[in-house]
Amino acid sequence: MIDTTALLNEIKQAPYKEITISAPHSGRIEFAVNQTGIKVKGASGTWLERPGTLLARVVREGNPKPIYAPEKGEVVEFHDVSDREFVQAGTPLMKLRHFLTKQEVMDIILKKALHLFNAPEKGRYYFVSEIDTKIKSQGLRSVNVKEGDEVLILSRMKRETTITYQGPQGIIYTAYFDSNESVEMEAPLFGVCPENQVQNIKAVIDKIQSGWEEQE
């Protein structure tokens, strides 16, 4: 089992991720943001319908392609590209630093600490009836699974297939899928925690929720 406290301390040393912004296709670059230290916002809205901060445009044959900030953060570096210079697709333009939120830190911890059961195929997933009923009445972490248990139904191409669990015995600590949305192959469906590790995981998660300071 991974040392979750040590992992949290490691994240605290560099509580951010850096995102390289590259040209989506070839063309003439026109920067909308031209200095470091500028704060930017990511997409917002219920369906992320409002784009983030405009960073630049790539103009090709008179058609400008806007490049928006994918996440909230700060511009920390520009690559060696001048305004109105012609660039090739994939050319790095700038680097953003995104400071991790409480939820992102918890996701990092859980995805490293839990046994992740991944989607064997692309499709829509939902828990089998017995598990679904128990989750609705007692909560997600009331479900204990072991190797060979029937846990999910895969719905794809108008057919349904029962999926059995492969992995160590434990409780389903968190789920990553929405039964109304398709899941990509190998994407995590849920995470399992051995019963004797539940309190350790909970203690670290509680520490994040109460003490993690998010950057504005």
Phi, psi and chi 1 to 4 in degrees:
 res  aa     phi    psi   chi1   chi2   chi3   chi4
   1 MET       -  134.7 -169.2   70.6  177.4      -
   2 ILE   -67.5  147.0 -169.2  169.4      -      -
   3 ASP   -79.6   98.6 -173.6  -22.3      -      -
   4 THR   -68.9  -32.3   50.5      -      -      -
   5 THR   -66.8  -42.4  -60.7      -      -      -
   6 ALA   -64.7  -39.1      -      -      -      -
   7 LEU   -63.7  -42.6  178.1   56.7      -      -
   8 LEU   -62.7  -42.4  177.2   57.7      -      -
   9 ASN   -63.2  -35.8  -70.4  -26.4      -      -
  10 GLU   -65.0  -42.7 -178.8 -177.9  -27.5      -
  11 ILE   -63.1  -37.5  -66.3  172.0      -      -
  12 LYS   -62.8  -27.1  -74.1  179.8  177.8  178.1
  13 GLN   -67.7  -30.6  -61.3  -56.5  -50.6      -
  14 ALA  -143.5   79.2      -      -      -      -
  15 PRO   -80.9   47.2   33.0  -36.3      -      -
  16 TYR  -155.1  168.7   54.7   79.9      -      -
  17 LYS  -128.2  149.8   65.2  177.7  179.4  179.0
  18 GLU  -107.6  136.1  -67.5 -171.9  -26.7      -
  19 ILE  -119.4  121.7  -53.9  164.9      -      -
  20 THR   -87.6  126.5  -62.9      -      -      -
  21 ILE   -96.4  122.8  -54.4  -61.8      -      -
  22 SER  -120.3  160.3  -58.6      -      -      -
  23 ALA   -68.4  128.5      -      -      -      -
  24 PRO   -72.2  -25.0   26.8  -34.3      -      -
  25 HIS  -157.2  173.3   57.1   70.9      -      -
  26 SER   -74.5  152.6   60.4      -      -      -
  27 GLY   157.6 -173.1      -      -      -      -
  28 ARG   -90.8  126.2 -170.4 -177.8   73.1 -105.2
  29 ILE   -86.2  135.9 -172.6   70.8      -      -
  30 GLU  -127.2  110.6  -64.9  179.2   -9.0      -
  31 PHE   -78.5  133.6  -73.4  103.5      -      -
  32 ALA   -95.6  -26.0      -      -      -      -
  33 VAL  -116.8  127.2  171.3      -      -      -
  34 ASN  -131.3   17.1   55.2   16.6      -      -
  35 GLN  -149.3  152.9   62.1 -175.6   28.1      -
  36 THR   -74.9  161.8   58.1      -      -      -
  37 GLY    91.0   -9.7      -      -      -      -
  38 ILE   -75.7  133.0  -69.0  179.3      -      -
  39 LYS   -83.0  138.8  -55.3  -72.8 -172.8 -179.7
  40 VAL  -128.5  160.0  -61.6      -      -      -
  41 LYS  -118.0  149.3  -64.2 -179.6  178.8  179.5
  42 GLY   -88.8 -177.5      -      -      -      -
  43 ALA   -61.6  148.2      -      -      -      -
  44 SER  -139.6  174.8   60.2      -      -      -
  45 GLY   103.0  161.5      -      -      -      -
  46 THR   -54.9  -41.4  -55.1      -      -      -
  47 TRP  -112.0   22.6  -63.6  -82.1      -      -
  48 LEU    55.1   38.0  -59.4 -179.9      -      -
  49 GLU   -78.8  -17.4   69.6  -83.7    9.4      -
  50 ARG   -97.0  117.0  -67.1 -169.3  -67.4  -86.4
  51 PRO   -67.6  161.9   25.6  -33.9      -      -
  52 GLY   -75.5 -170.3      -      -      -      -
  53 THR   -59.9  134.1  -57.8      -      -      -
  54 LEU   -70.7  122.1  177.9   66.0      -      -
  55 LEU   -98.0  -39.2  -58.5  175.2      -      -
  56 ALA  -168.2  172.5      -      -      -      -
  57 ARG  -131.3  143.7  -60.9 -179.6 -176.2   85.5
  58 VAL  -111.0  117.0  178.7      -      -      -
  59 VAL   -99.6  124.9 -178.2      -      -      -
  60 ARG  -135.2  121.3 -178.2  175.9 -177.4  178.6
  61 GLU    53.4   39.8  -63.3  179.0  -10.3      -
  62 GLY    81.1   -1.7      -      -      -      -
  63 ASN  -104.8  115.3  -63.7  -44.8      -      -
  64 PRO   -82.0  131.7   29.0  -31.7      -      -
  65 LYS  -108.3  109.2  169.9   71.3  173.7 -180.0
  66 PRO   -71.2  146.4   26.2  -33.1      -      -
  67 ILE  -119.1  116.4  -56.9  173.2      -      -
  68 TYR  -105.8  154.7  -61.2  107.4      -      -
  69 ALA   -64.9  126.6      -      -      -      -
  70 PRO   -75.4  -24.8   28.3  -34.1      -      -
  71 GLU  -146.6  163.9  -63.6 -166.6   53.8      -
  72 LYS   -66.2  138.8  175.1 -176.4  175.0 -177.8
  73 GLY   174.6 -153.5      -      -      -      -
  74 GLU  -139.0  139.7  177.6 -176.6  -16.0      -
  75 VAL   -75.0  121.3  178.9      -      -      -
  76 VAL  -116.2  -13.1  -66.9      -      -      -
  77 GLU  -161.2  144.7 -178.7 -176.6  -21.7      -
  78 PHE  -115.2  141.5  -76.8   89.8      -      -
  79 HIS   -84.2  174.4  -70.7  -93.0      -      -
  80 ASP   -78.5   67.8 -170.4   20.3      -      -
  81 VAL  -132.4  129.5  176.3      -      -      -
  82 SER   -93.0  153.3  -59.0      -      -      -
  83 ASP   -59.3  134.9 -166.0   41.6      -      -
  84 ARG    71.1   13.8  -60.0 -171.3  178.4  -82.0
  85 GLU   -79.7  148.4  178.5 -179.5  -24.6      -
  86 PHE   -80.7  130.3 -174.6   88.5      -      -
  87 VAL  -125.2  154.8  -62.6      -      -      -
  88 GLN   -89.0  158.9  -61.5  -67.0  -23.4      -
  89 ALA   -57.9  134.6      -      -      -      -
  90 GLY    89.3   -2.0      -      -      -      -
  91 THR   -66.1  124.5  -60.7      -      -      -
  92 PRO   -64.8  134.4  -19.2   32.6      -      -
  93 LEU  -110.1  -47.0  -56.9  172.5      -      -
  94 MET  -157.8  170.5   66.6 -178.7   73.9      -
  95 LYS  -126.9  133.7 -174.4  178.6  -67.6 -177.2
  96 LEU  -108.0  147.9  -53.0 -178.7      -      -
  97 ARG  -113.5  118.0  179.4  170.4  -68.7  172.1
  98 HIS  -106.7  118.2  167.0   74.0      -      -
  99 PHE   -80.5  133.5  -72.5   91.5      -      -
 100 LEU   -68.3  139.6  -60.2  171.5      -      -
 101 THR   -87.0  168.8   64.3      -      -      -
 102 LYS   -54.9  -46.0  -74.1 -177.5 -177.9 -179.0
 103 GLN   -64.0  -39.7 -172.9   59.2   53.2      -
 104 GLU   -66.2  -39.0  -71.9  168.7  -25.6      -
 105 VAL   -65.0  -43.3  175.0      -      -      -
 106 MET   -62.3  -41.0  -72.3 -171.5  -73.1      -
 107 ASP   -61.9  -41.7  -74.4  -15.3      -      -
 108 ILE   -62.0  -47.1  -69.1  170.9      -      -
 109 ILE   -60.4  -49.5  -63.7  -73.3      -      -
 110 LEU   -66.4  -39.6  -68.8  177.5      -      -
 111 LYS   -69.5  -21.1  -75.3 -177.2  176.4  178.9
 112 LYS   -90.9  -31.8  -72.9 -177.1  178.1  -68.6
 113 ALA   -87.7  -29.5      -      -      -      -
 114 LEU   -92.4  160.7  -56.9  178.2      -      -
 115 HIS   -84.5  116.7  170.2   75.8      -      -
 116 LEU   -89.4  127.8  -60.8 -177.8      -      -
 117 PHE   -98.1  115.2 -174.6   71.3      -      -
 118 ASN   -98.4  156.9  -62.1  -32.0      -      -
 119 ALA   -67.5  123.1      -      -      -      -
 120 PRO   -73.5  -22.4   25.3  -33.2      -      -
 121 GLU  -145.7  163.9  -62.2 -179.3   42.6      -
 122 LYS   -76.4  138.1  179.8  178.2  179.1  178.5
 123 GLY   160.8 -174.0      -      -      -      -
 124 ARG   -95.2  139.2  -71.7  172.5   53.4 -164.3
 125 TYR  -123.6  147.5  -71.2   83.3      -      -
 126 TYR  -151.1  154.2   50.4   93.9      -      -
 127 PHE   -68.3  148.8  -73.3  111.4      -      -
 128 VAL   -61.5  159.1  -63.7      -      -      -
 129 SER   -54.5  -44.4  178.2      -      -      -
 130 GLU   -63.0  -44.6  179.8 -178.8   -7.9      -
 131 ILE   -69.6  -41.6  -68.5  178.3      -      -
 132 ASP   -60.5  -42.4 -174.6   59.9      -      -
 133 THR   -63.0  -42.3  -61.2      -      -      -
 134 LYS   -66.4  -40.8 -167.8  169.5 -173.7  178.4
 135 ILE   -62.8  -43.2  -70.7  172.5      -      -
 136 LYS   -65.8  -29.7  -72.6  177.4  177.8  175.8
 137 SER   -94.7  -31.5   62.4      -      -      -
 138 GLN  -124.2   -9.2  -58.7  177.9   44.6      -
 139 GLY   101.4  159.9      -      -      -      -
 140 LEU   -57.3  -42.7 -167.2   66.1      -      -
 141 ARG   -82.2   12.9  -65.4  166.5 -162.1  168.5
 142 SER   -88.5   -6.8   65.0      -      -      -
 143 VAL   -98.7  121.5  179.4      -      -      -
 144 ASN  -106.1  128.9 -166.4  -55.6      -      -
 145 VAL  -122.4  153.0  -67.4      -      -      -
 146 LYS  -139.1  166.6   64.1 -177.8 -176.5  -58.9
 147 GLU   -50.3  129.1 -172.3   94.1   10.8      -
 148 GLY    92.5   -9.4      -      -      -      -
 149 ASP   -67.2  140.5  -77.1   -7.4      -      -
 150 GLU   -78.2  118.3  -65.2 -176.8  -12.5      -
 151 VAL  -119.3  -32.5  -72.0      -      -      -
 152 LEU  -134.8  159.6  -64.8  164.2      -      -
 153 ILE  -115.7  127.3  -58.3  -65.7      -      -
 154 LEU   -97.7  123.6  163.4   62.6      -      -
 155 SER  -109.1  117.4  177.3      -      -      -
 156 ARG  -156.2  137.0 -176.8 -177.9 -178.4 -170.1
 157 MET    53.0   42.1  -54.8  -68.5  -72.5      -
 158 LYS    63.0   24.6  -63.4 -176.6  179.0 -179.6
 159 ARG  -132.0  152.6   65.1  179.0  173.6   85.9
 160 GLU  -121.2  135.4  -67.2 -169.3  -19.7      -
 161 THR  -128.9  134.0  -54.4      -      -      -
 162 THR   -79.8  132.9  -58.6      -      -      -
 163 ILE  -109.4  128.3  -54.7  -62.9      -      -
 164 THR   -97.3  150.3   57.0      -      -      -
 165 TYR   -78.7  136.2  173.3   66.9      -      -
 166 GLN  -124.7  118.9  -54.5  -63.3  -39.5      -
 167 GLY   151.2 -177.3      -      -      -      -
 168 PRO   -70.3  153.1   26.4  -35.0      -      -
 169 GLN   -69.4  143.8 -177.3  171.6  -13.4      -
 170 GLY   171.6 -171.3      -      -      -      -
 171 ILE   -98.6  151.5   67.1  163.3      -      -
 172 ILE   -77.0  107.9  -62.1  179.8      -      -
 173 TYR   -87.2  -35.6 -165.2   90.6      -      -
 174 THR  -151.9  152.5 -172.6      -      -      -
 175 ALA  -121.2  145.8      -      -      -      -
 176 TYR  -115.9    1.3  -63.8  102.4      -      -
 177 PHE  -114.1  157.3   68.3   95.0      -      -
 178 ASP  -116.1  125.2 -176.3  -30.1      -      -
 179 SER   -63.4  -13.8   58.9      -      -      -
 180 ASN   -92.0   -3.9  -66.1  -42.7      -      -
 181 GLU  -124.7  146.9  -62.5  178.3    1.2      -
 182 SER   -73.2  142.7 -179.5      -      -      -
 183 VAL  -111.0  136.7  176.4      -      -      -
 184 GLU   -73.3  151.8  -66.4  -65.3  -34.3      -
 185 MET   -57.8  136.2 -178.1  177.8  178.4      -
 186 GLU    75.2    0.1  -67.9  -58.0  -39.2      -
 187 ALA   -73.2  145.2      -      -      -      -
 188 PRO   -67.0  138.0   22.9  -32.1      -      -
 189 LEU  -100.3  -45.8  -66.6  169.3      -      -
 190 PHE  -156.5  163.7   57.9   83.0      -      -
 191 GLY  -117.0  136.1      -      -      -      -
 192 VAL  -111.2  136.4  172.2      -      -      -
 193 CYS  -121.6  129.1 -180.0      -      -      -
 194 PRO   -56.7  143.3  -23.5   33.9      -      -
 195 GLU   -58.8  -33.3  -73.9 -167.8   78.0      -
 196 ASN   -77.7   -2.0   62.6   -2.6      -      -
 197 GLN  -109.9   -3.4  -66.5  -65.7  -31.5      -
 198 VAL   -59.8  -44.5  170.5      -      -      -
 199 GLN   -66.3  -35.9  -70.6  -54.2  -46.8      -
 200 ASN   -63.2  -44.9  -68.0  -20.7      -      -
 201 ILE   -63.6  -45.5  -64.8  -69.5      -      -
 202 LYS   -60.9  -39.3 -176.6  178.2 -176.7  -58.8
 203 ALA   -63.6  -40.8      -      -      -      -
 204 VAL   -69.0  -42.2  172.3      -      -      -
 205 ILE   -62.8  -41.5  -64.6  -59.0      -      -
 206 ASP   -62.5  -38.1  -72.6  -13.8      -      -
 207 LYS   -64.4  -39.9 -173.8 -178.2  -63.7 -175.6
 208 ILE   -65.8  -47.5  -64.8  168.7      -      -
 209 GLN   -62.1  -34.0  -70.5  178.0  -34.8      -
 210 SER   -92.5  -24.8   62.3      -      -      -
 211 GLY  -121.3   -8.2      -      -      -      -
 212 TRP   -77.4  125.3 -171.3  -92.9      -      -
 213 GLU   -98.5  120.4  -65.8 -175.3    7.8      -
 214 GLU   -86.5  141.8  -63.0 -170.9   -0.7      -
 215 GLN   -78.2  141.7  -62.6  -83.4   -8.8      -
 216 GLU   -77.9      -  -69.1  -63.0  -30.3      -
